[in-house]
Amino acid sequence: MEDKGTLIVLTPERFTARNPDHLALAARVTELLARAGVVPPV
């Protein structure tokens, strides 16, 4: 994304907030990135 940031693709299919597996995966990735100091905790 050049100098705009980073795009992280979590699923091969379209991500949807109605899919509990997608939400769990997003929460886990957010937690791991926060622990690594890459993003501030939400």
N, C-alpha and C positions, 0 to 999 in steps of 0.2 A: 504494500500500500504506500510505497515510496516513503515520504516523510510524514504521512498522516497517522500512522499507527500500524497495528498488526491485526490481521484477520485470522481467527482461529476457527477452523471447521471442525465441529464436534460429531456430526453425523453425515453419512452419505446421502440420506434422504433429507427433505426439507424439515428444518427445525420448527416445532410447534409447541406452544405453551400448554396445549391440551394433552400432550403426551407426557405422562409422569416419568418415563425413562429419560426423556430429554431434559426435563427439569432437574432430575437427580444428577444427571451427568454435568449439567451446567453448574449446579451448586458445588459439585466435587471439584471441577476444574477451577472455579472461582476460589475455593478454599486453598487449593494447591498453589495457585498463583499468588494469593495473599501471603501464604506461609513463606514463599520464596522471595517475597518483597518486590514482586513485579508490579502488583496493583495494590492499592490500599483496600483494606477490608470494607465491605459494604454493610 
